[in-house]
Amino acid sequence: MRKFFLIILCACTLAGCREYTVSDDPSLGLTFSCDKLTFDTVFTEQGSATAQIMVYNRNKNAVMVDRVWLSTGKAFRANVDGEADLSRLTNLQINGGDSVFVFVRADIDPTHQDTPVIFSDQLHFHLTNNSTQSIGIEAYGQDAIRIGSQGCGRTQKSSMTFTADKPYLIFDTLIVENSLKINAGARIYMHSGACIYALGNVSAKGTKDQPIIIRGDRLDRLFEHVPYLYAGGSWNGIYLQADKKQTYELEFVDILSGNIGLYCMSTYKGTLPSLIMNGCRIHNHTLYGLVLLNVNALVSNTEISNCASYCVYCSGGIHRFYHTTVASYFGATDIRIQSAVKAETSAVFIDNLSKTESTKTSFYNCIITGYRTNQLVVATPFDQYYTGEFIGNYLKTDSLKIPNAHDNRYWKSNEKNPVFHNTYYKYKEYVYYDFQLDSLSAARQIADSLKAVPYPTDRNGVSRANLPHPDAGCYQYE
């Protein structure tokens, strides 16, 4: 036994003392982990996340790198094998079968252009065998209008208008005391923890072709196949807070991947503020999608989907939803990038028990569904006296016992046909949630034609006019 351990010890010692012969054979070279390093769009002055390249020596013998440099070095910085000053990097030996790490970051100065500008460079490795190998680096630099700075706490404005000329980058809390206007095509990027408080009237009017986008500011990827946009909770939320009568108008506004999509509340004791939403999308939030507290609301042709808590919460006020899709499939993915969903959380919760204004919430030609069994809860002291209406909807619920509910189609446990194109995120296959209707969807041709008259086209502009029974939800099957 002692002889065996001596043999093992000698073998390990010899392996540890192995000498690699540095070859000057000009046919030997390096290989890289990618053909070209491409960054997603990078905000100027902010810089990118750090990207990684692996440099391999797949030969038997060692090779010696005597120089590494960037062609221009104007937009990118590189760290090779722990050395950030490339001019000091000489005689880097890469043994046979070994590799080194290269870390690259994009740091782009302002371009003074409204549209993105492409930047490219090359990272070169010169070997002592007199060969040079290079890898390309590329990024788009985008100027942005910066509001606040990291750790500033809050930025307060009397009134504000967001335009479509350049994107906006909000770092912390933005408070707009009076009117807030957002023009069609505006892009608002929110840093981690950032939020917007609107204390006055709001007019955010995008179009189908020029929607308003509000999302997190990470434009890179969490993993190779996973954009940061797919990870909820990357920023805080939008808060519409009224202490007097206000008007909020939102058309074709996409609010994506925060903690809260739109939180609309009032402490006003007179006429309640009013919210009008059309053609909007509130998607992928780690808490709530749309919260209505003491607010009158008209919501149409809107998708509210994938929230870890309620997609829609209503308490106090008169709320009417027309051709709206509420789909709760948060966390239905084969990669853990989302927080868990509480088992008892429904997609829609109507609270007529709290000590607020009375609640009258109605759904017409809508879809309320998700992967849990009961997606609709109407919490009211006496079901038989609840005055809200449910007409022409597809509903996944077991608790709707109110008098004004008719001509709805209810989910059945033995249903085999999918409601939507896709309710799952498979990151390796690049398959993402798609809440447009499947050809065999049970939500097709069930809507009330009279309720559909004010909404002749769907969120995508597809006509539903003059159909005896249009499809429920915000997407008409095409």
Secondary structure as the mmCIF struct_conf table of DSSP 4:
data_model
#
loop_
_struct_conf.conf_type_id
_struct_conf.id
_struct_conf.beg_label_comp_id
_struct_conf.beg_label_asym_id
_struct_conf.beg_label_seq_id
_struct_conf.end_label_comp_id
_struct_conf.end_label_asym_id
_struct_conf.end_label_seq_id
HELX_RH_AL_P HELX_RH_AL_P1 ARG A 2 GLY A 16
TURN_TY1_P TURN_TY1_P1 CYS A 17 CYS A 17
HELX_LH_PP_P HELX_LH_PP_P1 ARG A 18 THR A 21
STRN STRN1 VAL A 22 VAL A 22
HELX_LH_PP_P HELX_LH_PP_P2 SER A 23 SER A 23
TURN_TY1_P TURN_TY1_P2 PRO A 26 SER A 27
STRN STRN2 THR A 31 PHE A 32
BEND BEND1 SER A 33 SER A 33
BEND BEND2 ASP A 35 ASP A 35
STRN STRN3 LYS A 36 THR A 38
STRN STRN4 VAL A 42 PHE A 43
TURN_TY1_P TURN_TY1_P3 THR A 44 GLN A 46
HELX_LH_PP_P HELX_LH_PP_P3 SER A 48 THR A 50
STRN STRN5 ALA A 51 TYR A 56
BEND BEND3 ASN A 59 ASN A 61
STRN STRN6 ALA A 62 ALA A 62
STRN STRN7 VAL A 63 LEU A 70
BEND BEND4 SER A 71 THR A 72
BEND BEND5 LYS A 74 ALA A 75
STRN STRN8 PHE A 76 VAL A 80
TURN_TY1_P TURN_TY1_P4 ASP A 81 GLY A 82
STRN STRN9 GLU A 83 GLU A 83
BEND BEND6 ALA A 84 ALA A 84
HELX_RH_3T_P HELX_RH_3T_P1 LEU A 86 ARG A 88
STRN STRN10 LEU A 92 ILE A 94
TURN_TY1_P TURN_TY1_P5 GLY A 96 GLY A 97
STRN STRN11 SER A 99 ALA A 106
BEND BEND7 ASP A 114 THR A 115
STRN STRN12 VAL A 117 LEU A 127
TURN_TY1_P TURN_TY1_P6 THR A 128 ASN A 129
BEND BEND8 ASN A 130 ASN A 130
STRN STRN13 THR A 132 GLN A 142
STRN STRN14 ILE A 145 ILE A 147
BEND BEND9 GLY A 148 GLY A 148
TURN_TY1_P TURN_TY1_P7 GLN A 150 GLY A 151
STRN STRN15 ARG A 154 LYS A 157
BEND BEND10 SER A 158 SER A 159
STRN STRN16 MET A 160 PHE A 162
BEND BEND11 ALA A 164 LYS A 166
STRN STRN17 TYR A 168 ILE A 170
BEND BEND12 ASP A 172 ASP A 172
STRN STRN18 THR A 173 VAL A 176
BEND BEND13 ASN A 178 ASN A 178
STRN STRN19 LEU A 180 ILE A 182
TURN_TY1_P TURN_TY1_P8 ALA A 184 GLY A 185
STRN STRN20 ARG A 187 MET A 190
TURN_TY1_P TURN_TY1_P9 SER A 192 GLY A 193
STRN STRN21 CYS A 195 ALA A 198
BEND BEND14 GLY A 200 GLY A 200
STRN STRN22 VAL A 202 LYS A 205
BEND BEND15 LYS A 208 GLN A 210
STRN STRN23 ILE A 212 GLY A 216
BEND BEND16 ASP A 217 ASP A 217
BEND BEND17 ASP A 220 ASP A 220
STRN STRN24 ARG A 221 PHE A 223
TURN_TY1_P TURN_TY1_P10 GLU A 224 HIS A 225
STRN STRN25 VAL A 226 PRO A 227
HELX_RH_3T_P HELX_RH_3T_P2 TYR A 228 TYR A 230
BEND BEND18 ALA A 231 GLY A 232
BEND BEND19 SER A 234 TRP A 235
STRN STRN26 GLY A 237 ALA A 242
BEND BEND20 ASP A 243 LYS A 244
STRN STRN27 THR A 247 GLU A 251
BEND BEND21 PHE A 252 PHE A 252
STRN STRN28 VAL A 253 LEU A 256
BEND BEND22 SER A 257 ASN A 259
BEND BEND23 GLY A 261 GLY A 261
STRN STRN29 LEU A 262 SER A 266
BEND BEND24 LYS A 269 THR A 271
HELX_LH_PP_P HELX_LH_PP_P4 LEU A 272 PRO A 273
STRN STRN30 SER A 274 ASN A 278
BEND BEND25 GLY A 279 GLY A 279
STRN STRN31 ARG A 281 HIS A 285
BEND BEND26 THR A 286 LEU A 287
BEND BEND27 GLY A 289 GLY A 289
STRN STRN32 LEU A 290 LEU A 293
BEND BEND28 ASN A 294 ASN A 294
STRN STRN33 ASN A 296 SER A 300
BEND BEND29 ASN A 301 ASN A 301
STRN STRN34 GLU A 303 CYS A 307
BEND BEND30 ALA A 308 SER A 309
BEND BEND31 CYS A 311 CYS A 311
STRN STRN35 VAL A 312 SER A 315
BEND BEND32 GLY A 316 GLY A 316
STRN STRN36 GLY A 317 TYR A 322
BEND BEND33 HIS A 323 HIS A 323
STRN STRN37 THR A 325 SER A 328
TURN_TY1_P TURN_TY1_P11 PHE A 330 GLY A 331
STRN STRN38 THR A 333 THR A 333
BEND BEND34 ASP A 334 ILE A 335
BEND BEND35 GLN A 338 GLN A 338
HELX_LH_PP_P HELX_LH_PP_P5 SER A 339 LYS A 342
TURN_TY1_P TURN_TY1_P12 ALA A 343 GLU A 344
BEND BEND36 ALA A 347 ALA A 347
STRN STRN39 VAL A 348 ASP A 351
BEND BEND37 LEU A 353 GLU A 357
STRN STRN40 THR A 359 TYR A 364
BEND BEND38 ASN A 365 ASN A 365
STRN STRN41 ILE A 367 GLY A 370
BEND BEND39 TYR A 371 THR A 373
STRN STRN42 LEU A 376 ALA A 379
BEND BEND40 PRO A 381 PRO A 381
HELX_RH_3T_P HELX_RH_3T_P3 ASP A 383 TYR A 385
STRN STRN43 PHE A 390 ILE A 391
BEND BEND41 GLY A 392 GLY A 392
STRN STRN44 TYR A 394 LEU A 395
BEND BEND42 ASP A 398 ASP A 398
TURN_TY1_P TURN_TY1_P13 PRO A 403 ASN A 404
STRN STRN45 ALA A 405 HIS A 406
BEND BEND43 ASP A 407 ASP A 407
STRN STRN46 ARG A 409 TYR A 410
TURN_TY1_P TURN_TY1_P14 SER A 413 ASN A 414
BEND BEND44 ASN A 417 ASN A 417
BEND BEND45 VAL A 419 VAL A 419
STRN STRN47 PHE A 420 ASN A 422
STRN STRN48 TYR A 425 LYS A 426
TURN_TY1_P TURN_TY1_P15 TYR A 427 TYR A 430
STRN STRN49 VAL A 431 VAL A 431
STRN STRN50 ASP A 434 LEU A 437
HELX_LH_PP_P HELX_LH_PP_P6 ASP A 438 ASP A 438
TURN_TY1_P TURN_TY1_P16 SER A 439 LEU A 440
TURN_TY1_P TURN_TY1_P17 ALA A 442 GLN A 445
BEND BEND46 ALA A 447 ALA A 447
HELX_RH_AL_P HELX_RH_AL_P2 SER A 449 ALA A 452
TURN_TY1_P TURN_TY1_P18 VAL A 453 PRO A 454
STRN STRN51 THR A 457 THR A 457
TURN_TY1_P TURN_TY1_P19 ARG A 459 ASN A 460
BEND BEND47 GLY A 461 GLY A 461
STRN STRN52 SER A 463 SER A 463
TURN_TY1_P TURN_TY1_P20 ALA A 465 ASN A 466
BEND BEND48 PRO A 468 HIS A 469
BEND BEND49 ALA A 472 CYS A 474
#
